[in-house]
Amino acid sequence: MLGSGAVTDTELEADEPSTNAIVAYNVEAERTVRASGLAWTILRPAGFHTNALRWLPQLKHGDVIHGPWADLPIASIDPADIAAVAAFALTTGDLDGRALRLTGPEALRPAERVAILAEILGRPLRFEPQDDDDARAEMLADGVPPGYVDAFFRFFSNGETDETTVHPTVEEVTGRLPRSFAQWAHDHADEF
């Protein structure tokens, strides 16, 4: 099962449901899978490298990418690495009954990801920090449900989840390092 890195065993064991909308539905899903009687493995990834695709509308209008949480590094992961771990879990049974935290090989701030993308695309891209009020208003205007917007701010502004720590899980399971954001961006440059 693909879960969320925001879920911890503490939340799974809590008697009261989480007040964080994203944690709450992921906890419910994990509990359901665990209680199913079937073999299970839970994959709890950090943010995805593909989240950079949300910058596409901004890139169509210029070389400035604005976004929140400028000082927050995230050890984002290539979805291909999640798939590789999932394939191993599904074909071997060696990971049955485990919840695994998955990350990429390095934690990068948004400006660092933008700089990597700029080099690959040969464009003078720059990152412009967005304050919390503007970011919240933009997310709501884009149709993100209010409970999810609150969850993101709890995660990243209030520090209720850790997506900065690099975990060795991908390498331990697959025998190779996870792919970096630069590798992913190079392979997907045509999408930008």
N, C-alpha and C positions, 0 to 999 in steps of 0.2 A: 504494500500500500504506500502511495506517496502521501506523506503527511506534511508537517511543518516543523521547521527548526525552532519555532516559538514554543512548541509543546515540550514539557519536561515530565519526568516520572512523578514529580511532586504534584503537578496539575492532574495527572491521571488518577492519583490516589486521593485527591481532595473530595470531600463530601459535597461541597457546594459547587455549582457550576461557575465557571469563570465569567467575569463581567467583560472580558475581552472577546468581541465577536469572533475573531479569527481563531483564537485559542479554543473557544467554546465548541465550535463546530468540528475542529480537528480532534479535540479530546473525545467528543461523542463518536466520531468516525473510528478512532483508534480503539475505543472501548468495544464498539460493535464488532470490529474485525477480531480483536483478541477473544471475545466471547463466542465467536462463531463456531468454534470447534475445528476449524480448518487450520492448516499450517499457515503461518503468517510471518512476514518481515515488514517492518515499518521503516521507510526511508524518510528522514527529516532533513531536507536540504536547506541551505542558506539561500539567499536571493540568487536568481539565475543571471548568467551573462546576457541572456536574451532580453532582460529588462531594459537594456540599452536601446532596444528598438522603439521604446516609447519616445525617444528623442527624434524620431523621423519627422514628425510635423514641424518641429522647430528647425531642423536642418534644411527643410524645404524653403524656409524664409530667411536663412542667413547662417552665420557661423557661431552664434551664441546659443549655448544650451543652458537653460536655467533649471534649477531644481533645489529641493530642500536637503537638509542634513549634510551640508558641505564638509563638515569636519568628521563625519562618521565613515570609517573604513568598513567595507563589507567584503567578506571572503566569498564572493559570488562563485557559482559553479556552472560549468557547461552542461546543458541538459543531456548531452551525449555521455557524460560521465555518470549521471544519474541512471541513464539507460543501461550502461555497462554494469553497474552494481545490481540493478534490477534483473538483468539477464542472468547474472551469476546466481542471484537468490532464487530465481525461478527454475534454473536448470540443475542446481546442485542440492538444494535443501540444506546447505551448510550454514545458512544464516537464519534458519527457522527460529522463531521465538525471540528475535532480536530487534531492537529499535536502533537505527544507525544514524548518526549525525554526519551529513555530507557537506563538504565545502570545497572550494577551489584551492589553489596552491598559495594564494596571497590575498591579503585584505587591502583593498584600494579605496581611496576616497573618490567621490564623483569627478573631481578635477583631474585626478590621475587617469581614470578611465577615458575621460574626454581627450586628454593629451595623447593617449595611446591611439585612440580613434583618429585624431587629427594627423598623426604621423602616418598611419596606414592609408588614410584617404588623401593625404597631401593637401589638406585644407587648414587654414589658420583658426581652428576651432578654439573656443575658450568656454570655461564654465563660469556661470554667474550664480552665486548663492541666492536662494529665495528664502525669505523669512517665513516663519511658521504660519502666520495669518494669511499671507498670500498663497502659500502652498495648500493650506486647508481649503480656502475659497476656490482655488483652481480644481482641486480634486472633487469637491462637491459639485462644481459647475460641469465637470466632465462625467457626472453621473455615478461616481463612486458612492456606494451606500454610506450614510453617516456613521454607522457602527464600524465599518471597515476603516474609514478615515480616522476615527478615534483610535482604533487598534494600531494603525500605522504610527500615529503620534505617540501612543504609549510605548510601542516598540522602540522607536528611533529617537524621539525627543526625551522620553522619560527613562529610556534604558531598560525596558522590561524584557528584552531579549538580547542575546549576544550573537551577532553575526560577524564579529571581528575576529574571533578565534579560528585559526586554521586547524582543521582536524585531519589526521592521516588516513581516514577510512577508505577513500577511493584507492589509494596506493596499496593499503593492506588487503583489500578485496581483489583488486584487478592486477596487482603487480606492477602498475605503472603510475606515474604522477598524474594528477588531474590536469586537464588542459587550462592554460592561463587565459585571462581575458584577451590578451594580445593574440594568442593563437585563434581563439574564437572570432575575434574581430577581423583578423586577416582572412579567415575562411568565409566570412559573411560580408566582406566589404561591398560586394555588389548590391546588397540589400540597402545600403546607405546611399 
